[in-house]
Amino acid sequence: MRLAMTCAVSVALMFTADAAAQMRAGQPQVLAPTPRSAPQAVTPWSVLRGKLGTRNRVMLLWDAELDSEVNTRYREVETLDRRVQGAAAQVDGVVDSASGPVGVAVAGGSAQLQQRSEKFVEGDAPSRTSLSAGERAMQSEFMAQLRQGGVRFIDRTLATRLAGKSVQGDRPNVHAIETQALIGHADYLMEVSSVADAQVQSGRRYHVSLRSVANGEILLDFDTAADVDDAGVLPYVAGAGGFERAAPPAPTSADTARVLARETGRRMADMPVAR
């Protein structure tokens, strides 16, 4: 009996010592999952700032391209607006006569024609693309990323207005004014367009072109899927056949914009210096 009690006390002391060892201050919790650290994306911003220097002004055309026309064509347009206004009336009633009550119906109406003509001059000015809210948000994220590399974005509409503020007449050459806006306010013209592609993560494939305003040299011209990189080892989750790796989350438009901007920035950092 005494031997059994001695063994029980020894086992109890052993478990107590082991528990105390696990509960010491500074010890990690055994069941806590190890934090998953996502790899840090390497950005080209510092190199790009050094490459651009003071020649860092970019006019961005998002889902648009520079019109190849040199002169703005005009035509005289005449419109004719005709409106017809009318009123109709009908009266039904009964009139007593010598031979008894007689039903009476009277119908009548009037019409008026209004006509207005207008003549004006209509021009084929460079087109502007209307972006959806999602496209504007993606463009904003793309620009915010490249600004970290020292890129200064020039607004196309405002630059054109500034270049044409002193132009007179009802038939200005808007294409020439836009060219003056480019020469006077930008160092580079960047065009970003996209097409549907079900084989890439975002569902769209992107094309980026960058040209020097000084001489028209094509400095960049490339296609990219702008796929988001793997953010590290994904955790295990319970599935129908047991535990399996979790599926990677679908990339957002902001994720795609960041990847597209970083790839563009890396290519800009490696491009030859524009003369």
Disulfide bonds with the S-S distance in Angstrom:
none
